[in-house]
Amino acid sequence: MSDQREAIRSNAKYLRNVRPIDPEEICEYVAGNPHPAVVRQHLREDAAALGLIERDDGTFVPVSDEPVRPLQGPVERLPADYERRLEDLLADRYGPNWDEGASGDLLRSTIRRFKAAYLEGRPVEYDDDVAAGYAIYHLPGYYAAVQYALDDLADRGLLGRNLRVLDIGAGVGGPALGLCDYLPDDALLEYHAVEPSAAADVLEDLLGATGRNVHATVHRTTAEAFDPSDLGAGGDGAGDEFDPTAPDDGFDLVLACNVLSELDEPAAVARSVLETLAPEGTFLAMAPADKHTSVDLRDIECDLEGQRLWSQEEVISDPESLGEAAARRRGAVTVYGPAVRLWPGETPSDRGWSFDVRPDLAVPGFQRRLDEAAPADDDEHAPGEFVNVDVQFSYSMLRLDGRRRIEMSLETSEWATMAEMDRHVTNRIDLVAAKLSRSLSGEGDGSDATGGGGRGDSGGGGRANPLFKISDGSEAVDHYAVVTNETALNRPLLEADYGDICSFEGALALWNDDEEAYNLVIDEETIVDRIA
């Protein structure tokens, strides 16, 4: 570090506890009186290490230690700034009429191709055209989905304003932009993206539209090759270096959004990045809501649960240092949510297909343009083919400090356990469970969401009824709550949010041979309460 930069840092460290740091003031205290613009640039570069945010007036102040508040309403649209930024990128690459002619045909065929490859389980190579098509089709939904998942942390005061984030397989930046907009203007974000493909070009361009207190670095390497120890290398000796491999340091949030299903060894990569978590950090993995990726995500969650992690410092060769190393163990992997573990010592082994559904977004202009510009003689095209504003997603949150979103321990004498549901078939029982779906028997493909589904009947046919996946964390097969007769006393189940805990009194337990699942019939004899 240069003497000038060190002098600027030293003055900033002193003044941050006294008054707002003004570059025009600091330049007077530094030998050579550097221009205020030079001081401001140094402060911006060191802001994350110093814990400073830049205000509108150009001064710097310490970031608040107040936690981030949860969303106050649904995510309605992709912001216009990002829409314009993406359209400008498309115009630069393909011309101002990018949605028409040969370029429009190329983008539409590219989207069709990667959608087909995904559904068939084939890998997708991310060249420039695929990255552009991916941004057009997936950016808005991914932007919204991550914000709903972050609510699970903000609701419990576990999302701070001073964040270090690692984003594995960042893609074109949907989750990154969603995270940036979820945080308030007075938050400080040090963001590290790992993305080896052409999507990194789109990501870097879109990150340019984020706020002044977002400090982003894109590492163009694979998740497997990424070495977090490099982030702490080459320190300046000032004592502010970030070392994600140290036991008392690490990332506050690690993202792996819509990427694990594309890796050869997803559990191994997930375990590796878990070792970079801060002691009270969170690993957030997300996946599309379809059966294959959602179930795979649950499998990874179960594989990692209970594993004990060690920092790189603790990989020792000297047996005599074992005692010291043991004291620095990071901790066991705990499922924070949304899946629950309500029974001590029990973990689920059902297929685990669970996903949330949120309100559709407004259609962004770039999707409408591409869709409406499809040629009339394109026999494959149906209106809306290139519009994707659904917000449906699966997610898993893991921590190393033992915390769970729902801290609850049930007693067998009071409640039935799903692990022993075969004992209760044809009986009315009391149980406690989390609601882990929206209604699966509604419009669209809702009935398919259960794999054919527990049609939403009670096992004996009839009309479709509201149907919800439920879990207490002990089940070996799927359980569904079927509302056959809605009353004021069981309506809390319909009103409960995804992940909420409900108590059920007088639910009728039935086995559904067709679906190989248990149906808990909720009728006029059943009382449902939401448990805070």
C-alpha positions in Angstrom: 0.0 0.0 0.0 1.3 3.5 -0.9 2.0 6.0 1.9 -0.7 8.2 0.5 -3.4 5.6 0.6 -2.3 4.5 4.1 -2.6 8.1 5.3 -6.1 8.3 3.8 -7.2 5.1 5.5 -5.7 6.2 8.8 -7.6 9.5 8.7 -10.8 7.7 7.7 -10.5 5.3 10.6 -10.1 8.2 13.0 -12.8 10.4 11.6 -15.5 7.7 11.1 -16.1 7.7 14.9 -16.2 11.5 15.1 -18.0 13.0 12.0 -18.8 12.3 8.4 -15.7 11.8 6.4 -15.3 14.5 3.8 -12.7 13.9 1.0 -12.1 17.6 0.8 -11.1 17.7 4.5 -8.9 14.6 4.4 -6.9 15.9 1.5 -5.6 18.6 3.8 -4.2 16.1 6.2 -2.3 14.0 3.7 1.2 14.8 2.5 1.1 16.3 -1.0 -2.5 17.4 -0.6 -4.0 15.0 -3.1 -7.0 16.1 -5.1 -10.4 15.4 -3.3 -11.4 13.2 -6.2 -8.3 11.0 -5.6 -9.2 10.7 -1.9 -12.8 9.9 -2.8 -11.6 7.1 -5.1 -9.4 5.6 -2.4 -12.2 5.7 0.1 -14.6 4.0 -2.4 -12.0 1.2 -3.0 -11.5 0.7 0.7 -15.1 1.2 1.8 -15.9 -2.5 2.3 -12.8 -3.0 4.5 -13.5 0.2 6.5 -17.2 -0.4 6.8 -18.2 2.9 5.2 -21.0 3.9 2.9 -21.0 6.9 0.6 -23.9 9.4 1.0 -25.5 11.5 -1.6 -23.5 14.6 -0.5 -20.2 12.8 -1.2 -19.2 12.1 2.4 -18.7 8.7 4.0 -20.2 7.4 7.2 -20.0 4.0 9.0 -22.7 1.5 7.9 -25.5 1.0 10.4 -25.6 -2.2 12.4 -29.4 -2.3 12.2 -30.8 -5.4 10.4 -32.5 -5.2 7.1 -36.3 -5.2 7.2 -38.4 -7.7 5.1 -40.3 -6.8 2.0 -43.4 -4.6 2.5 -45.2 -6.0 -0.5 -44.8 -8.3 -3.5 -42.1 -7.7 -6.1 -44.1 -6.2 -9.0 -41.6 -5.9 -11.9 -38.0 -5.8 -13.0 -37.0 -2.1 -12.5 -36.9 0.1 -15.6 -33.2 0.8 -15.1 -32.4 -2.9 -15.6 -34.8 -3.2 -18.5 -33.1 -0.3 -20.3 -29.6 -1.6 -19.5 -30.4 -5.0 -21.0 -32.1 -3.5 -24.0 -29.0 -1.3 -24.6 -26.8 -4.4 -24.4 -29.0 -6.3 -26.9 -28.9 -3.3 -29.2 -25.1 -3.0 -29.0 -24.8 -6.7 -29.8 -27.5 -7.2 -32.4 -28.5 -3.8 -33.6 -31.4 -1.4 -32.6 -34.0 -3.8 -34.1 -32.5 -6.8 -32.2 -35.9 -8.4 -31.8 -36.6 -8.6 -35.6 -35.1 -10.3 -38.6 -32.2 -12.7 -38.3 -31.2 -11.5 -34.8 -34.7 -12.0 -33.5 -34.9 -15.4 -35.1 -31.6 -16.3 -33.6 -32.6 -15.3 -30.1 -36.0 -17.1 -30.3 -34.4 -20.3 -31.6 -31.7 -20.0 -28.8 -34.3 -19.7 -26.1 -36.2 -22.7 -27.5 -33.0 -24.7 -27.7 -31.9 -24.1 -24.1 -35.4 -24.7 -22.8 -35.6 -28.1 -24.6 -32.1 -29.0 -23.3 -33.1 -28.2 -19.8 -36.3 -30.2 -19.9 -34.3 -33.2 -21.3 -31.6 -32.9 -18.7 -28.9 -32.0 -21.3 -26.1 -29.5 -20.5 -26.3 -26.1 -21.9 -23.2 -24.3 -23.3 -23.3 -20.6 -22.4 -22.0 -18.6 -25.4 -22.9 -15.0 -26.1 -26.3 -15.8 -27.7 -27.3 -18.2 -24.9 -26.4 -15.6 -22.3 -28.5 -13.0 -24.1 -31.5 -15.3 -24.4 -31.1 -16.4 -20.8 -31.2 -12.8 -19.7 -34.3 -12.1 -21.7 -36.2 -15.2 -20.5 -35.0 -15.8 -16.9 -33.7 -12.5 -15.5 -37.0 -11.1 -14.2 -38.2 -14.3 -12.4 -34.8 -14.9 -10.7 -34.7 -11.2 -9.7 -37.9 -11.6 -7.8 -37.5 -15.1 -6.4 -34.3 -14.4 -4.4 -36.0 -11.5 -2.6 -38.8 -13.7 -1.3 -36.2 -16.2 0.0 -34.3 -13.4 1.7 -37.4 -12.5 3.6 -36.9 -15.7 5.7 -33.7 -14.1 7.1 -34.9 -10.5 7.4 -38.0 -11.7 9.3 -35.7 -13.0 12.0 -33.3 -10.0 12.0 -30.6 -12.2 10.4 -29.8 -10.0 7.4 -27.4 -7.2 8.3 -26.7 -4.0 6.4 -23.0 -4.8 6.1 -22.8 -7.8 3.9 -20.1 -9.9 2.3 -21.7 -12.1 -0.4 -20.4 -14.9 -2.5 -22.5 -15.8 -5.5 -21.6 -19.2 -7.1 -22.7 -19.6 -10.7 -24.0 -16.0 -10.8 -25.2 -16.3 -14.4 -26.5 -13.1 -15.9 -27.3 -11.6 -12.5 -30.9 -12.1 -11.6 -30.2 -13.0 -8.0 -27.5 -10.4 -7.7 -29.8 -7.6 -8.9 -32.5 -8.9 -6.6 -30.2 -8.8 -3.6 -28.9 -5.3 -4.4 -32.5 -4.0 -4.6 -33.6 -5.8 -1.5 -31.0 -4.0 0.5 -31.7 -0.4 1.6 -29.7 2.5 0.2 -27.7 2.7 3.4 -26.5 -0.9 3.2 -22.9 -1.9 2.3 -22.5 -4.8 -0.1 -19.2 -6.5 -0.9 -20.3 -8.9 -3.7 -18.1 -11.6 -5.2 -19.5 -13.5 -8.2 -18.1 -16.7 -9.6 -19.1 -17.2 -13.3 -16.9 -18.7 -16.0 -19.2 -18.4 -19.0 -20.2 -15.6 -21.4 -23.0 -14.8 -18.9 -20.3 -12.9 -16.9 -20.3 -10.2 -19.6 -24.0 -9.6 -19.1 -23.6 -9.7 -15.3 -20.9 -7.1 -15.3 -22.9 -4.8 -17.5 -26.0 -5.0 -15.4 -24.1 -4.6 -12.1 -23.1 -1.2 -13.5 -26.6 -0.1 -12.8 -26.5 -0.8 -9.1 -25.9 1.7 -6.3 -22.7 3.4 -5.2 -22.4 1.2 -2.1 -22.4 -2.1 -4.1 -18.7 -3.2 -4.5 -18.8 -6.0 -7.0 -16.1 -8.3 -8.3 -16.6 -11.0 -10.9 -14.3 -14.0 -10.8 -14.3 -15.6 -14.2 -13.7 -19.2 -13.1 -15.7 -22.3 -12.3 -17.2 -23.1 -8.9 -14.9 -26.1 -8.7 -11.7 -24.0 -9.4 -12.6 -21.0 -7.3 -10.1 -20.5 -4.4 -11.6 -18.3 -1.7 -8.2 -18.0 0.0 -7.1 -15.8 -2.9 -9.4 -13.1 -1.6 -7.3 -12.7 1.5 -4.0 -12.9 -0.4 -1.8 -9.9 -1.0 -3.0 -8.0 2.1 -1.5 -4.7 2.9 -0.9 -5.4 6.6 -3.4 -2.9 7.8 -5.5 -5.4 9.7 -8.6 -5.0 7.5 -8.0 -7.9 5.2 -10.9 -10.2 4.5 -10.1 -14.0 4.8 -13.2 -16.2 4.2 -11.1 -19.3 5.2 -10.4 -18.0 8.7 -12.6 -19.5 11.5 -13.9 -16.1 12.7 -14.3 -14.5 9.2 -16.2 -15.5 6.1 -19.2 -14.5 3.9 -22.4 -13.4 5.5 -24.3 -14.9 2.6 -23.4 -17.5 0.0 -25.7 -17.9 -3.0 -26.0 -20.9 -5.3 -29.0 -20.0 -7.4 -30.2 -22.2 -10.2 -26.7 -23.7 -10.6 -26.3 -26.8 -8.5 -28.2 -29.0 -11.0 -25.6 -28.0 -13.7 -22.6 -29.2 -11.7 -21.0 -32.7 -11.8 -20.5 -32.8 -8.0 -23.1 -30.3 -6.6 -22.9 -31.6 -3.0 -19.1 -31.4 -3.0 -19.2 -27.8 -4.3 -21.9 -26.8 -1.8 -19.8 -28.3 1.0 -16.7 -26.4 -0.2 -18.5 -23.0 -0.2 -20.1 -23.7 3.2 -16.6 -23.6 4.6 -16.4 -20.0 3.6 -19.4 -19.0 5.6 -19.0 -16.5 8.5 -20.0 -18.1 11.9 -23.5 -16.6 11.7 -23.7 -16.7 7.9 -26.3 -18.4 5.6 -26.0 -20.6 2.5 -28.9 -20.0 0.2 -29.4 -22.5 -2.6 -32.2 -22.0 -5.1 -33.6 -24.1 -7.9 -36.5 -24.0 -10.4 -39.7 -25.4 -9.2 -39.8 -28.4 -11.5 -39.6 -31.9 -10.0 -36.1 -32.9 -11.1 -34.2 -29.8 -9.8 -36.4 -29.3 -6.7 -35.9 -32.9 -5.6 -32.2 -32.8 -6.3 -31.9 -29.7 -4.1 -33.6 -31.5 -1.2 -31.2 -34.4 -1.7 -28.2 -32.1 -1.5 -29.7 -30.5 1.6 -30.1 -33.9 3.3 -26.6 -35.0 2.2 -25.0 -31.9 3.9 -27.1 -31.8 7.0 -25.2 -32.7 10.1 -21.7 -32.6 8.5 -19.1 -30.8 10.5 -16.9 -28.3 8.7 -13.4 -27.0 9.3 -11.6 -24.0 7.9 -8.5 -24.4 5.8 -6.3 -23.5 8.8 -7.6 -26.5 10.6 -6.4 -29.1 8.1 -3.5 -30.1 10.2 -0.6 -32.5 9.9 0.7 -32.1 13.5 -1.3 -34.3 15.9 -0.1 -32.2 18.9 -2.1 -29.2 17.6 -5.4 -31.2 17.4 -6.7 -29.7 20.6 -6.3 -26.1 19.3 -7.8 -27.0 16.0 -10.8 -28.6 17.5 -11.6 -25.4 19.3 -11.8 -23.6 16.0 -14.3 -26.0 14.4 -16.9 -24.1 12.4 -19.9 -26.2 13.4 -22.4 -28.7 12.0 -24.6 -27.9 9.0 -28.1 -27.1 10.1 -31.2 -26.7 7.9 -32.4 -23.2 8.7 -35.5 -23.4 6.4 -37.9 -23.5 4.8 -37.9 -27.3 5.5 -38.5 -28.0 9.2 -37.2 -30.5 11.7 -40.0 -30.6 14.4 -39.0 -33.9 16.0 -35.7 -34.3 17.7 -33.3 -36.7 15.9 -35.7 -37.1 12.9 -34.9 -36.1 9.3 -37.2 -36.5 6.2 -36.5 -39.0 3.5 -39.6 -38.4 1.3 -39.1 -37.2 -2.3 -39.1 -33.6 -1.0 -40.7 -31.8 -4.0 -41.5 -28.5 -2.4 -41.7 -25.0 -4.0 -43.2 -21.6 -3.4 -45.3 -19.6 -5.9 -45.6 -15.8 -5.8 -47.5 -13.3 -7.9 -46.6 -12.9 -11.6 -44.5 -9.9 -12.6 -45.4 -7.2 -15.0 -44.2 -8.3 -18.5 -40.9 -6.5 -19.2 -40.6 -4.7 -22.5 -37.8 -6.8 -23.9 -39.9 -10.0 -23.5 -42.9 -8.5 -25.2 -40.8 -7.1 -28.0 -39.2 -10.5 -28.8 -42.5 -12.3 -28.5 -44.5 -9.9 -30.7 -41.8 -9.8 -33.4 -42.1 -13.5 -34.1 -42.8 -13.9 -37.9 -46.3 -14.9 -38.9 -45.0 -18.0 -40.7 -43.3 -19.3 -37.5 -45.4 -22.4 -37.0 -43.8 -23.1 -33.6 -44.8 -19.8 -32.1 -47.7 -19.3 -29.9 -48.4 -15.9 -28.3 -46.7 -15.6 -25.0 -44.0 -18.2 -25.8 -41.2 -15.8 -24.9 -42.9 -14.2 -21.9 -41.8 -15.6 -18.6 -43.1 -13.7 -15.6 -43.9 -16.7 -13.3 -42.2 -16.6 -9.9 -42.0 -20.3 -8.8 -38.9 -21.6 -7.0 -37.5 -24.1 -4.5 -34.9 -23.1 -2.0 -32.8 -24.3 0.9 -31.1 -22.3 3.7 -28.2 -23.8 5.6 -26.3 -22.4 8.6 -23.5 -23.4 10.9 -24.6 -21.9 14.2 -27.5 -24.3 14.8 -30.2 -21.8 14.2 -33.5 -22.8 12.5 -36.2 -20.5 11.2 -38.7 -22.5 13.2 -37.4 -23.6 16.6 -39.8 -26.2 17.9 -39.5 -29.7 19.5 -42.7 -31.8 19.6 -43.7 -34.6 22.1 -45.2 -37.8 20.8 -47.7 -38.0 23.6 -49.4 -34.8 22.3 -49.0 -35.1 18.5 -48.9 -37.7 15.9 -45.6 -38.0 13.9 -45.5 -38.5 10.2 -42.8 -41.1 10.6 -45.5 -43.4 12.1 -48.5 -42.3 10.0 -49.1 -45.9 8.9 -50.4 -46.5 12.5 -53.0 -43.8 12.1 -54.6 -44.6 8.7 -58.4 -44.2 8.9 -58.2 -42.5 12.3 -58.6 -38.8 13.1 -55.4 -37.4 14.6 -53.7 -34.3 15.9 -50.4 -33.2 14.4 -48.2 -30.2 13.7 -46.7 -29.5 10.3 -45.3 -26.8 8.0 -47.2 -25.8 4.9 -44.7 -26.4 2.1 -46.7 -25.4 -1.0 -49.4 -23.2 -2.3 -52.5 -25.0 -3.4 -51.4 -27.8 -5.8 -54.9 -28.4 -7.2 -55.6 -24.9 -8.6 -55.5 -23.7 -12.2 -52.8 -24.4 -14.7 -50.5 -27.3 -14.0 -51.1 -27.3 -10.2 -52.3 -30.9 -10.1 -49.1 -32.0 -11.9 -47.1 -30.3 -9.2 -47.6 -33.3 -6.9 -46.5 -35.7 -9.6 -50.0 -36.6 -10.7 -51.0 -35.8 -7.5 -53.2 -36.7 -4.7 -55.7 -35.2 -7.2 -57.0 -33.0 -4.4 -59.5 -35.6 -3.3 -59.7 -37.6 -0.1 -58.7 -40.9 -1.7 -62.1 -41.7 -3.0 -62.5 -39.5 -6.1 -64.7 -36.4 -6.4 -64.0 -32.8 -7.4 -60.6 -31.2 -6.9 -60.1 -29.6 -3.5 -57.4 -27.3 -2.2 -54.3 -29.5 -1.7 -51.1 -28.6 0.2 -47.8 -30.4 0.8 -47.1 -30.5 4.5 -44.1 -31.7 6.5 -43.0 -32.2 10.1 -39.5 -33.3 9.1 -39.9 -37.0 10.0 -41.7 -38.3 7.0 -40.5 -41.1 4.7 -43.2 -40.5 2.1 -45.1 -37.5 0.9 -48.0 -36.0 3.0 -50.7 -33.8 1.7 -53.5 -31.9 3.5 -56.7 -32.0 1.4 -59.4 -29.5 2.3 -62.7 -31.2 1.5 -65.0 -28.8 3.4 -63.7 -25.3 4.2 -64.9 -23.8 7.4 -64.0 -20.9 9.6 -62.1 -23.3 11.9 -59.9 -24.8 9.2 -59.5 -21.7 7.0 -56.2 -20.8 8.7 -54.5 -23.5 6.5 -55.6 -21.7 3.3 -54.5 -18.4 4.7 -51.1 -19.6 6.0 -48.0 -18.6 4.0 -45.4 -21.0 2.6 -43.3 -22.3 5.5 -45.8 -21.4 8.2 -46.4 -23.9 11.0 -50.0 -25.1 11.6 -51.6 -27.4 14.2 -54.2 -29.8 13.0 -56.9 -31.2 15.4 -59.1 -34.0 14.1 -57.5 -34.5 10.6 -58.5 -37.8 9.0 -55.4 -39.9 7.9 -55.9 -41.8 4.7 -53.4 -43.7 2.4 -53.6 -42.9 -1.3 -52.6 -46.0 -3.3 -52.5 -44.2 -6.6 -50.0 -41.6 -5.4 -48.3 -43.6 -2.7 -48.7 -40.8 -0.3 -50.7 -39.9 2.8 -53.7 -37.6 2.5 -54.7 -35.7 5.7 -58.4 -34.8 5.1 -59.3 -31.4 6.5 -63.1 -31.2 6.8 -65.8 -29.8 9.1 -64.5 -31.8 12.0 -61.0 -30.4 11.7 -59.6 -27.4 13.5 -56.4 -25.7 12.1 -54.5 -23.0 13.8 -51.4 -21.1 12.7 -48.6 -21.3 15.2 -46.5 -18.1 15.4 
